[in-house]
Amino acid sequence: MNYAIEYPGPTTLPVAESNRAFPVGRIYCVGRNYAEHAREMGHDPDREPPFFFMKPPDAIVQNGATIRYPQMTSDLHHEIEMIVAIGKGGADIPVDKALEHVFGYGVGLDMTRRDLQGEAKKMRRPWEMGKAFDNSAPCTALKTVTMVGHPSKGAIWLKVNGEMRQQGDLAAMIWSVPETIAYLSKLITLRAGDLIMSGTPAGVGPVKAGDRLEGHVDGVGELTVSYAK
């Protein structure tokens, strides 16, 4: 096919221990999916229905990268998350069948321009520009289900310059991975290649130019990204 404009090609993530690449379609992010994080953001965590926002696929940043501090913000925040990669699409997926649609898992960061998000909330406007900006989704290589199973408990944490900032356990998710997949599939038809960022534990906070971020999810992987000075 001859494209009418320059096409950079699809966004992909490497598949661990292989020479394969996972083509990233859409990125859905679950908001406030850990009770303590919901409280620190001023909300009631009593299992309100999950809500979602999106990031563009080209917001992906490969593990180990050094990236520029984003423009138009003075309050960039880190949010460490487990990534769920969808390998088989579907709509109205039952909870007990949801994990059959998972290709694998990774570790990611939902980087947030908190000042832009907060301003948009106050004005009752969409807050995509607080979430869906360039380089806002660092992510590791994906590990397949055959490698890691379906993690439902285990430590998730983030360090900034060696200092622990976020700590939690996957078991503390308000909505589990299969519940999240089932609910989302009632709102849209999931496609192979979609990613779901499954929520962040408490402790979100600011990142400065020059900071080094190290994230971890038990059994899934280690993520490192740095911000240039």
N, C-alpha and C positions, 0 to 999 in steps of 0.2 A: 504494500500500500504506500502511496505517496502522500505524506502529510502536508497540509497547507502551511504549517509553521514548524519551527524546530521543536521536536519532541524529545524530552530527556529520557524517556523510557519509564517503565514501571518502578515504583518504590518496592524494594525487597528487603527481607531480613534473612540472614544466613540460618540454615538448619544445622544445629550442633552435630559435630562428628560426622559430617557428610560434605559433599560438594554441591548440595542442593540449595536452592533459594526459595523462600516463601514470598509470593507476590502479595503485597499488602493492598487490600481494597479500601474499606472504610474503617475508621477508628471510633468506637463508641466508648464513652467513659461514664462510669457509674458515680453519681454524686453522693457524698456522705454515707458510705457503706460500712463505716466502723463507728460504733456508738460514741466513743470518746472524741473522735474527730467531729462528729455531728455536734456534740456539746461545745467543743472549742470554737465552732463556727456559729454558735448561738441557736442551735436547732434541737428539737425534740427527737431523739433517736428511736422512739418506740415503733419501729418497723412500719413507718410510712411507706407507701408504694415507692419502688425505686424510680429515680429519674435519670435521664441521660443527656449528655451533650457530646459534641463531636469535635474531632481534630482532623485536619486533612492528612492523607497518607504521607505527603512530602514533609510533614513536621517531624518524621522519624529522623533520629540521629543515631549513628552506629556506636556501639560500645567502644569506649576508649577515646572518643573524640574530644578535641578541644574546640569550643564554640564561642562565638562572640556574645557578649552580654546583650540582651535584646533592647531595641530602641523603645522609646516612649514609655519607660517605666523606671521607677526608683524603688520598687518593692516587688522584686521577683521572688517567688516562693517555690520550694521543693515539695513534691508529693510522691512518695515511693509507692509503687503498686505492683501486683502480680498481673501479668498480661495473659489473656486467654486467646489463643489463635483458633479460629473456626476453620475446620477442614471440609465440612459438608453443610450446605445451606439447608434452609427449611423455614416454614412458617407454622405458628401454633404448635410448637414443639412441646410435648409433655415433659414435666420435670424428670420423670424416671427414664426418659430417653435422651435427655439433653447432653449428657457427657459423650454420647455416641457421635456428636457433631464436633467434638474438640480434636484438633490436630496436635496441639501441644501448648507449652507454657513458656513464658519469659519473664524478665524483670524489666520494669519500665519506670519512667518518671513523667508525671503530669506536671510540667512546669507551668506556673501561673503568674501572670502579671496582676498581682492582687489589687493594686491600686486601680487599675482599669476595670477589673471585675467589680470591685466595691462601688466605684462611681456609677457603673452601668446598673447595678442592683438598686442603688438609691434613686435613679432616674427611671426605674422600671423599663429598662431597655435590655435587649439581648446582650449577653456578655461573652460572645465568641472571641472578641478581640483581647479578652483577658486570658483565654485558653488556647485558641486555635491560631497561634502565630508561628513564625518560622522557628524551627529547631526546638519546638516545645514538647517533643516526645522521644527522648532518648530511650533506647531499648536494646536488650541483649539479643544474642542469637536465641532461636527457639529450640527447646528440647521437646521431642515428641512424647506422646503418651506412653509409648513402649519404653522410653527411657526413665520417665519420672512418675508414671501413673497419673492420678488426679489429686494433686495436693489439696487437702482440706484443713490441715493444721500445720503448724510450724512457724518459726520466727520470720518476721519481715521487719527489716530495719534500714535506717539511712544514717550515714555519718557525713559530716561536713568538716573537712580539714582534720579528720581523725576524731572529731567530737560527735558522740551519739546524739542525734536529734530526734529521730522517730524510732519507736519500738512497738511492735504489736505481734499478734498471732493471727494466722489465716482463719483460725477457728472463731475469731471474734467478728467476722463479717456478719452484718445484719441479714443480708441476702447472700446465700451460698452461690457458688458458680452455676450449678444446674438451675437453681431458681432464677438467677439473673438471665441466663440464656432463654429459659422458658418465657419469662415475662417480656424480654426484648423482642422475642420472635412473634409475640402477639401484636406488637407495634409496627414492626417492619419484617420483611422476609430476609432472614440472614443469608449471606452468601459465603461460599468458600473464599478465604482471603481476608475476611473481616477480623479485626482485633477488638477485644473488649478489655479495657483497663478497669480492674475490678474494685477500685476504691483504695483509699489511703488511711493508715492509722493516725492517731493523734501525734502532734508535735510538728506540724507544718510550720515553716518559718523562712526567713529571708536568706537569699543568696547574693553574694557580692562578686564583682569581677575579681578574678584570681582564685576563687574557691574551687576546691576539688570535692566532688560528691562521690560517695561509695555506697551502693545499695546492695541489699541481699535478700533473697527469699530461700528458705531452707529447701534443699533438694532441687531448686530450679536454676539458680545461678547468681552471679555477681555482676554488678553494673558499675562502671566508673565513667564519669564525665567531668571535664574541667571547663571553667569559664576563663577566657583569656583576660589578662590585665589590660 
